[in-house]
Amino acid sequence: MSGPISARLLPRTVTITGGRAAVGGVDLATLADEFGTPLYVYDEHELRERCREYRAGFPDGVHYAAKAFLCGAMARLVVEEGLDIDVASGGELHVVRHAGVDASRVVVHGNNKSDDELRIAATAGVKAVVVDSHDELDRLARPEVVGDGRLRVLIRVNPGVEAHTHEYLATGAVDSKFGFPIATGDAMRAVERVAEMRQLEFGGLHCHIGSQIFRREGFDAALDALASLTAQIEVALGLEVDELDLGGGLGIAYTEADDAPPIAQHAAWVHEAFGAAVTNAGVRHRPRVTTEPGRSIAAPAGITLYRVGTIKTIPGVRTYVSVDGGLADNPRPALYGARYEAFVATRADADRDQLVTIAGKHCEQGDLLIRDAEVPGDLAIGDVLAVPATGAYGHSMASNYNQLPRPAVVFVSDGSARVVVRRETLADLVGREV
Ligand SMILES: *Cc1c(COP(=O)(O)O)cnc(C)c1O
């Protein structure tokens, strides 16, 4: 049946010696022994290289979408690599600032920002707030929210674009809770309102059409829509648009079946489409084009390690291999039907000639990490199973379901490993009780 895991799905520092896989020069099974399982392992080199590819591809600016994976170490890493950070809540803003990142490097998102979130962002001096609704403009108009300063804002528009991805991940179609629709004239009206508000500086336009996108058509269509609106703003309002932020959304390969374009290819397509779009639309002042990737920076750098605890064969039906994590550390399979592949950390070069279903340990039949996973025929209790491409929307979406303590996060680099988020303890589970 199937051969070993493809190198294409692994961080670039992975080496396999005598069947044992190492990442960042550190043996995966040894990490599992030392730090316990489940364990989120990140290849720091892979994270940095991806940031650098984005910086090279989008010299006008890159904002890392913190929601994909956030902790202090990650916030500092992306800022060291020259990226700014986008946050989608007061909590994310707090974690980023707690890491020592200056607010001037932070862009604030959200379709329902509270007065407090807006006030804290404005007082801290964030780089920009991306405005999502007329109600938000009403809030920003209140003197106690922005104060005496001047807040730079982008207008999030809904370009009415279908992004060819999972329904829950598509955010740019007309029927969406995000942004001001262009089609209804609301986007134009929002820019007009910003121009009338002394406490706001109009910085430009933003859109985010969805996530895990492989094809360029959606981005091309979004750029066309943004360029048309830009030209309209120039003519009707006499305003220049400084920045077009294209959002994130570039897909990554979770399995051998996924064909995701490299970052450099995506960047080349965007610049080509952007050039054509501003020319066609007759834009006079060419805006800067920026992007805010999350998944495509964090996901490919992360590997989650589990230990196999129970193997149950139902003859003629299937074999369930249960591991010591699941739904709580990675809700994506249950939430989106997301697919992954797996390999055994100590036999990473083995053919995967047995079909099993890898299940979590939660009390839900839907707690299946990988339905029909290919694993080596000799998979046994005690083996460390590694699931690559789990660096995004795993740790950040983790819960304490069934009161499982959340796993630790370990960064590996140049032969050494450091814990950047410790494993939760049983005491943490009751720590908020009063
Ligand atoms: C989630 C999100 C992103 C990042 O999306 P990815 O698919 O992870 O790249 C960027 N911008 C906004 C506004 C988002 O909501």
PDBQT file of the ligand as one rigid body, heavy atoms in Angstrom, charges set to zero:
ROOT
HETATM    1  C1  LIG A 501      -7.769  33.971  10.317  1.00  0.00    +0.000 C 
HETATM    2  C2  LIG A 501      -7.405  35.235   9.683  1.00  0.00    +0.000 A 
HETATM    3  C3  LIG A 501      -6.181  35.348   9.026  1.00  0.00    +0.000 A 
HETATM    4  C4  LIG A 501      -5.230  34.215   8.856  1.00  0.00    +0.000 C 
HETATM    5  O1  LIG A 501      -5.758  33.208   8.059  1.00  0.00    +0.000 OA
HETATM    6  P1  LIG A 501      -4.880  31.954   7.646  1.00  0.00    +0.000 P 
HETATM    7  O2  LIG A 501      -5.773  31.149   6.800  1.00  0.00    +0.000 OA
HETATM    8  O3  LIG A 501      -4.487  31.266   8.898  1.00  0.00    +0.000 OA
HETATM    9  O4  LIG A 501      -3.701  32.469   6.894  1.00  0.00    +0.000 OA
HETATM   10  C5  LIG A 501      -5.860  36.585   8.514  1.00  0.00    +0.000 A 
HETATM   11  N1  LIG A 501      -6.705  37.645   8.626  1.00  0.00    +0.000 NA
HETATM   12  C6  LIG A 501      -7.875  37.556   9.244  1.00  0.00    +0.000 A 
HETATM   13  C7  LIG A 501      -8.739  38.748   9.351  1.00  0.00    +0.000 C 
HETATM   14  C8  LIG A 501      -8.283  36.362   9.792  1.00  0.00    +0.000 A 
HETATM   15  O5  LIG A 501      -9.465  36.268  10.386  1.00  0.00    +0.000 OA
ENDROOT
TORSDOF 0
